[in-house]
Amino acid sequence: MELTILLCFIIYTLLLFVVMHFSSKGSGNEAFFRGERKSPWFVVAYGMIGASLSGVTFMSVPGGVASGQFTYMPMVFGYVLGYAVIALVLLPLYYKLNLTSIYSYLQQRFGAASEKTGSLFFIISRLLGSALRMYLVVFVLYEFMFKAWGIPFWVPAVVFIVLILLYTFKGGIKTVVWTDMLQTTFLLLAAAATVVAVLSELDMSLGDLLSQSSDQGYTRMFETDVHHKKYYLKQILSGMFITITMTGLDQDMMQKNLSCKSLRDAQKNVMTSSLLFIVVNILFLFLGAALLAYSSATGFALPVNEAGAVVADKIFPSVAFHLSTFTAVVFVLGMVAAGYSSADGTLAALTTTFCFNFLDFGSQDESQPTVARRQLRTRRWVHVSFALLYLLVIMAFRPFHNQSLIDTLFDVAGFTYGPLLGMYAFGLFTRRQVRDKWVPLIAIISPVVCYILKLNSQDWLWGYQFGFEILLLNGLLTMLGLYLASIRYKK
């Protein structure tokens, strides 16, 4: 089985390099940063599914059904509302200002300190979040394949980062748009094929699965306990603002949108993606129900930790590797696709943000041959440096993997994207001018206050538990700080 999986992985990787070869022909900085503004909107929309889902959704959403049922869906409904805000508010702004890095808006609205603060928070947020997603891919493949061969954890981690670096090195976002389309296809096929394989093994129909899951309570979508961290209104609100921040204020996701030919194309892309997300997440929740049905019918023991608690992130791979060679192969290909699609765009976005918001590429005359050559050389060094930093974060996270990673991911996002949400909201919905030098301090104080409040909320707020809505509170505190450090607008 292991050799079959390894062969399929090699074939899939070679296919990615074929796509890279054709998509990056004649590519320079314009293609790397902007995709030459020629990306077809439907290709971007489809590819964004894989880039947004990543290995965390691939693993944690199906595994989370065991403890959280279908209560993830209200958050998905919130995603649709968030995408509407992106299409109607943020994209028109970005296209009007003709931005390459979306954080250049902060410089125009507030000043250089605000621009660099926003850029730095994005770099921290995306580096941690994307490395966490990639870690999950490496972790699973190591546990179920490489560990049995005596290969240490760092070897597959290095291999993945090097491969991603190689196929994004030349084409950047132009290549990422097309490889994401391929990776989305493999990710969805892996989920669908596993559901079909499980139902075939149990001789069940999809209707039978739905009926059984409903009887066992797994299809419950709405948590009605207002104190619970997954209370459905909190989930909807959190999903909306998570999408606004982790997509609309995220250079990785917006760089793909800004590579479309026009604002109208970018808006069609975003709204199409939002509807596809509902269908795709229902597929992954049904996958989780199928895995639990298999465990119940066959007596297959779900993976547990030392304390005897079920490890959600190991349910899918455990069943896939136990069921058949076919399900093991499609699982690995889906995981690899999820890992690639999460990391490739991130490397391109981190490189773009650093080059434009810290090295001021946008203020230099790219038509001058000497400037173009210097920028190309600098961009390549920055790209390699971020790849190395990415690898270090993956290795550093390993000792802390002790819960469902989708919860960890959103916990991180709540603290790191909150200041970005507050800065953009204040800039868009007020006309006050902020004292630029105070912005970095405000952006640090706000998440620290939120972290302290989250730790003590049950004692201080009559049992209330903060969930993902801590992001909204973080943004509001940032807005309050900006208001206190601002003056009235003067013409």
N, C-alpha and C positions, 0 to 999 in steps of 0.2 A: 504493500500500500504506500509506504513512504516514498519509494522510488517513483511510483506513478504520480504522486502528488508533486514531487520535485520536478519531474519532466513537464507536467502541466504548468507549473510556475515558470519554468524557463521559456516555454512556448508563449505564454501570456506576456512575459516581459519583452521577448523579441517582437511581439506584435506591437507593443507600445513604442518600441524604438523605430519600427516601420512607420507608424503614424507620425512620430517626431521628425523623421527624415523628410517626409513630404510636406509637413506643415511648417517647417522652419527654413525652407529654402529661401535664400536671399534675405534672411532676417537680420535686422540691426536693432538699435535701441528703440526705434519706433514700434517695431513688432513686439519686442520684449515687454515694453511698458504699456502699450495701447492696443496691441493686436492690429495696428494700422487702421483701426476703426472700421473693420470689414467683417466682423464675426456675425454669422447669421443668427438672428434672435432665437429661432427654435432650437438650434444646436446649443446655445448658451443655456436656454431654459431647461432642456433635458439634462445637460451636464451638471447643472447646479443641484439636481437631486442628489447625485452621488457625492458632490463636494459638501453639501449640507448634512447629509445623513452620516457619513463616515463610519468607521468601525465601532464607534460608541453606540449609534443607533442599531447597527447590525447585530451587536451583541447584547446591549443593555436593555433595549426595548423588548425583545422577545423574553429575555431572562427576567425582566421586571414584572411580567404578568403573574409570576408565582406569588409575589407579595403585594403588588399594587393593582392587580387586575387590568382593566382597560382605562384606568384613571389618567393615563398619559394623553388621551384624546382631547380633553378640554384645552390642553396646552397647544395641541395642533390646531384647533379652531382659533386660538389666539394668534397663531402664526399667520393665518389668512388675513386677519385684521392688520397685523404688522406689515405684511407685504403691500396692503392697500396704501398705508401711510408712506411707504418707501416709493411706490409708483407715483403718488400724487403730490408728495411734498419734497422728498430728498432728491430723486432723480432729476426733476426739472431744475433744481438748484445746481446740481453738479454739471449738467449739460450747459446751462446758461453761463457758468463761469469757466467752462472748457477745462475742467480739472483732470490731471493725471493722477495725483494723489489727493484724495478727498480731504486730507487734513490741511491742505493749502487754504481751504475756506477759513479755518481758524485764524490763520495769519492775516487774511484780508479783513476779518470781522473784529478781531481783538488785538493781535500783535504776534511777534515772533515767539515770545515765551509760551503763549497759549498754543501756538502751532506745534512747538516741540513737546509740550506737555501731552497734548492729544496724541501725537505720533508715538511718543514713548509708551503711553498707556496701551495703545494698539499693539505695539511690538511685544510688550509684556503679555498682554491678553492672548494674542494669537499664538505667540511662541509656546506659552504654557498649554493653551487649549489644544492646539494642533499636535504638539508633541505628546500630549496625553492620549489623543486619539491614535497616534502612530504607535505609542507604547503598547496599547491594547492589542494591536495586530501582531507586533513582535512577541508579546507575552504569550498569546495563544499559540502561535506557531512554535515557539520555543517549548511550551509545556507539552504539546501533543506531537511534536516531531523531533526537533533538534536536541531536546534533553535526552531522548532515548539513544541518540547517536553520540552522546558525550560532548556535544558542541556547546561552549559557554554562551550565555545570553547575549553578550556584546557582539558576537559574530553576526547573527542575523540582523541586529540593529544597524551595524556598520554597512552591511550589504544593501539593506533597503535605502539608507540615506544616500549612499554612493550612486545607486541606480537612479533615484529621483533627481539627484544633482545632475547626472549626465544627460537625462532626457529633457530637463528644463533649462540647461545651461545656455543654449543658443536661442531657442525660440521663445522662451518666457511664456507670457500670457497667451500668445498666439498658439503655441503648442498645447498649453493647458486646456484651452477651450475644447480642442478636439479630442485629447486623451480623456478628459472628463466624460465625454459622451460614451466612449468605449467602456470606461470603468463603471458608469451608471448601469449600463446594460448587463455587465457581469454581476454586479451587486444585486440587482433585482432578480435576475435569472437564478442566482444562488438561493435567494429566499423562496421564490416560487417553486423551484425544483425540490427543495427540502420539504415544503408543505405537501406536495404531490407524493413524494416518496413515503412520508410518514402515513398519509391517508391510505396509500396503497398497502403498506405493511399492516395496517390495522383493519383493512377492508371497510373503510368508512368513507362517506361522502362529505363534502364541505358542509352540507346542511346538518348532517349527523354531528359533525364537530361543533358547529354553532349551538345546536341544541344541548349537547352534553356540557359544553363550556358554560352555557347560560344556567343550567341546572346546578353547576358547581360554583357559580358566582363569579367566574373569571371575566365575564363580559360587562361587569359593572363599570360604568364610565364616570359617574359623578359622585365624588365624595362630598357629603352634605354637612359634615361636622365642621363648623366655622373655625374651630381651633386647630384642625388638622392642617399640616403643611401642604396637603394636596387637595384642600377645599377647592371645588371646581371653579368658583369665581376668581380665586387667587391664581389658579392654573391658567385661565383664559387671559387674565390681565398680564400675568408673567409671560405667557407665550407671545403676546403682542409686543411687549417691550423687549423681550429677548430677541425677537426678530428684527425690530427696529435697530437695536444696538449691534447684535452679532452678525447682521447682514447689512443693514442700511448704513451703519457707521463703521463698517469693517472693510478695510481696503482690499482684502482678499476677494470677498464676494462682489464688491462694487467694481473692482477692476475688470471683472468679466463683463459686467453690465455696461461699463463705459467703453468696452471694445466693440459694442454694437454700432451699427451705421447711423442711428438717429435716436432721439429721445423716444419717439413713438415705438420703435423696435424694442428698446430697453424696457419700456413699460409693459408691452405685450409679453416679453420674456418673464418679468417678475410676476404678473398676474397668472400666467400659465403655470409657472412653478408652484405658486401657492395652492392651486387646485390639485395639482399632481401630488403634493405633499399629503393631502388627506387620504388619497387612494393608497399611496405607498406605505404610510404609517399603519393603516388598517391591515395591509398585507403583513407587516412585521408583528402586529399584535396577534393576528391569526396564527402566524408562525409560532409565537410563544404558546398559544393555546394548544397547538398541535404537539409541541414538544412535551407539554405537561400531560396530554392525553396518552402519548406514547409511554411515558414513565408510569402512569397509572395502570395502563392495560398490560404492560409487560413486567412490571415490578422493577424496572430499571431505577437504580438508586441515583437520585440527584446529587451532584457534587456538594460537599459541605466543607467548612473550614474547621479549625481545631476546636472551636466552641460548639460545633454541631449545627451551625446556621447554614442554610443553603446559599451558595455563592452564585448569584444571578448571572454574572458574566461568564460562567463556565457551563451553564446549562446547554446552550446551543452547541458548542463544540463537543461536549461529552456525548450528546445524543448523535450528532452527525458522524463522529468517528466510530461510534458503537454500531450504528445502523448498517452501513455498507461502505464499500470503497467509493461508490458514486457520490453519496452524500458527503463523504469526507473531502473528495476532490472539489465539489461545487462550493462547499463551505470555505475551503482554503482560497479558492479563486475569488470568492466574494469578499473575504477578508483582505486579501491582497489588493483588490480593486478599491476597497474602502480606504485602505491605508495610503495607497498612491494618490487617490483623488483628494484626500485631506491635506497631504503634505506638499504636493507639487505647486498648487496655487498659493499656499502659504509662503513657500520660499520666494516665489515671484513677487508676492505682495510685500513681504518684509524688505526685500531688496529695493523695490520701488519706493516704499515709504522712507527708508534711510537715505536713498539717493536724492529724493526730491525735497524732503523736509529737514534733513540734517546737512546734506552736501550741496543743496541749492542747484540741482540740475536744471530746474525750470527757468532759472534766471540767466542761464548761460546760452550763448548763441551756438546751437547745434549745427548750423550750416557751415561753420568753420571746420575744416578737416582736422586741425590739431585738437580742437575742443571735442569733436566727435570721437577721435581715437582715445583721448584721455578719459572720456566718459565711459567708453566701452571697456577699457582696462579696469577702471575703478569699479564699474558695475560687476564685473566678473569676480573681483576680489571680495566684494561685499557679499555676493551670492554664495561663494565658498565659505566665507566666515559664518554666515547664518546657518549653513548646513552643519558645520561643526558644532555650533551652539545648540542647534536642534538635537543633535546626537547626545550632547552632555545632559540636556534636560531629560531625555528619555531614560538615560542610565540613572539619573538622580532620583527619578520618580519611583523606581521599582520597589524600594522598601515601604512605600506608603500606599500600596494598592490593597485596600481592605474593605471597599464597599463598591456598589454599583457605580461604574465610572460616569454614567450619564448624570448622576447626582453630583459627583465631584466636579464634572465639567461645568455645570450650571452654577455651582457654588463659587467656583473661580470667576466665572463671567459676572456674577452679581457684584463682586467687589471691584473688578478691573474695568468693566465697561460702564459702570455707573457714572464716573466722572465724565466720560465721553457723552453719555446721554444728557447730563446736565448742561454741559458746555454748548452742545448743538441746540438744545431746546431754548436756552437763554439767548443764544445768538439769533435764532429764527423767530422767536415770539416776543422779543423785547427790542427796544431801540436804545437801551442804555449802553454806555461805553464802559467796559471793565478796565480797571487799573491792571494792566497786563502782568506786572511783576508779581502780583499776589496769586495769580492763577495756579502755579505749581503747588503752593502751600495748600490752597483750598482743595485741590485734586487729591492730596495726600490725606488731609484731615477727614474728609467725608467717608472714605471706605474704612478708615480706622474706627470712627464712631459707629458705623454700621456693624462692623465685626464685633465690637464690644456689646452692642445692643442685641445682636443675634445670639451671642453666648448666654445672655442673661434674660432673654425675653420671657421665658416661662415664669421666672420669679418676679420680674418687674411688671409684666403685662397680663397678669391673671391667667397664666397657662398658655398664652398665645405662642405659637411656633412660627417663626419666619421661614418661608420657603423661598422660591425663586423671586418673589416680589421684593426681596431685599434690594434687588436691582433698581426698582422704582424709587424706594426710599433713598438710596444712594444718589440717584439723579436729582431728587428734590433737595437734598442737603447741599449738593454741589451748586444748584441754582440759587439757593439761599445765600451761600457764601459769595457767589458772583454778584448777587444783588447788593450785599453789604460792601463789596469792594468796587462798586460801580458809581458812575455819575450820570446825570441826565445827558441825553444825546444833544450835541451841539452841531449845527450845520457848519 
